Amino acid sequence: MDVASGSASGDLAASLTLAYPEMLMAIGAMALLMLGVFRGNSSTRLVAWGSVAILLMAAILVLAQPNGRFVGFGDGFVVDPFAKFGKVLVYLGSAVAVIMSLGFLRSQKIERFEFPLLILFATLGMSMMVSANDLIFLYMGIELQSLALYVLAAFNRNSLRSTEAGLKYFVLGALSSGLLLYGCSLIYGFTGTTNFDVLRHVIVPGEMGLGVIFGLVFLCAGLAFKVSAVPFHMWTPDVYEGSPTPVTALFSGAPKIAAMLLFVRVLMGPFLGQDGTVVPEWQQIIIVISILSMTVGAFAAIGQTNIKRLMAYSSIGHMGYILVGVAAGTVGGVASVLIYLMIYLAMTLGVFACILSMRRKEGMVEHIEELAGLSRNQPLMAMALLVLLFSLAGMPPLAGFAAKFFVFRAAIQAELYGLAIIGLLASVVGAYYYVRIVKIMYFDEPAEPFEQPMSKSMRMVLVTSTLFILFYLVFANPLLRMTEYVAKSLFL
């Protein structure tokens, strides 16, 4: 693969050209903040659509960057096909989350201009995470994202559940940051560097030393919290349930993708070694976390009655499936992770578009039993939700089946047969709670009809995600070639 490379470390101007998308978001967010301050909450919709425009323009800037691998800011910031793919996915996920939030904020009387700005600042942190090539940049990106997300979780100040969700997320997030920083300090102390490129050559299999191994364990623990992998998942159900629903939709999409891509970059960069020789040193950790996440996500969701809590455990399970591809430690494994993340984003945004559109006189519908008779009251929404739930369950020929097929194939090619078998069994168990929702929608006695039809923006999100899931196989080959190209760029 012909990939150009370059370094802009000694030239500030050249480094800044690599960060044009991040600069656009930072400057745009500051400008929109001033607009909101002077015009008040009446400017919320203008600020929201301005944030969407900035995110889309940032995505265009990313796509316009030259192909190849370029580093800047002291070799701590990298722009390569992997980073470009991740940024576009994150920007689209955040933009859709902003669009989906508008109606909800107005109906709940919490329409404040700070909401889209917090998403914009969080996305700036996610963008830094995806391009991190140094432990310092890694931490800066994570904290910039996390500080904004803590506030978003507690955004509905009049709700006790939302305040509790924000507090839990903040306390546990601070703990995970401490673990991550301790791991980074151990790695730096025993290697003398924080740069990923240098670490890749310094770390030698069999000679890592106990300090580096401990540092890697703590680093993985901190990153596992960010992707809500077991046993660092304890915050996820409570925060998902307590946060405003658009915030839950955001949590399940862009931040998970950014954290997982950072996880992949760390393991496939500094801890890959020459020709993948260091992979066995961390592979066991990822296998254990993956198995625990898949099984807990499958079994713990069975007894859930709140659809947001169910989606939390669903998210935990899906992170486990994605970690199957990470555990493979190969180009095929990384390519399967990228495909899965792309499909997962479409599935979750579609499901949350349905959840946000389910309203009755007494408020939002959050309990699964209240979906009874949805097929008669809203047949098109029920059909779209059926497609999305079957895809989440991994049923062929939908996109969710292809996502699981590729990660399990990567595990088998890496001779991780036990991991692939456990994943298949967990997927079968997990299908139960998705099918149960479909049974309630189509066969239970109808409940009170919903109050209002879907908004145009919500309908657009739902239709787009459903069509992508339905017709994924039509354009699967170009996407496969693209993800393989992106994955190969990470191993250069």
Sequence and secondary structure as in RCSB ss.txt:
>XXXX:A:sequence
MDVASGSASGDLAASLTLAYPEMLMAIGAMALLMLGVFRGNSSTRLVAWGSVAILLMAAILVLAQPNGRFVGFGD
GFVVDPFAKFGKVLVYLGSAVAVIMSLGFLRSQKIERFEFPLLILFATLGMSMMVSANDLIFLYMGIELQSLALY
VLAAFNRNSLRSTEAGLKYFVLGALSSGLLLYGCSLIYGFTGTTNFDVLRHVIVPGEMGLGVIFGLVFLCAGLAF
KVSAVPFHMWTPDVYEGSPTPVTALFSGAPKIAAMLLFVRVLMGPFLGQDGTVVPEWQQIIIVISILSMTVGAFA
AIGQTNIKRLMAYSSIGHMGYILVGVAAGTVGGVASVLIYLMIYLAMTLGVFACILSMRRKEGMVEHIEELAGLS
RNQPLMAMALLVLLFSLAGMPPLAGFAAKFFVFRAAIQAELYGLAIIGLLASVVGAYYYVRIVKIMYFDEPAEPF
EQPMSKSMRMVLVTSTLFILFYLVFANPLLRMTEYVAKSLFL
>XXXX:A:secstr
    EEE TT HHHHHHHTHHHHHHHHHHHHHHHHHHHHGGGGHHHHHHHHHHHHHHHHHHHHHS SSEEEETTT
TEEESHHHHHHHHHHHHHHHHHHHHHHHHHHHTT   THHHHHHHHHHHHHHHHHTB BHHHHHHHHHHHHHHHH
HHHT  TT HHHHHHHHHHHHHHHHHHHHHHHHHHHHHHHHS  BHHHHHHH  TT SHHHHHHHHHHHHHHHHH
HTT TTS TTHHHHHHHS HHHHHHHTTHHHHHHHHHHHHHHHTTTT GGGTTHHHHHHHHHHHHHHHHHHHHHH
TTT  BHHHHHHHHHHHHHHHHHHHHHH SHHHHHHHHHHHHHHHHHHHHHHHHHHH EETTEE  BGGGGTTHH
HHSHHHHHHHHHHHHHHHT TTSHHHHHHHHHHHHHHHTT HHHHHHHHHHHHHHHHHHHHHHHHHHHS      
SS   HHHHHHHHHHHHHHHTGGGGHHHHHHHHHHHHHHHT 
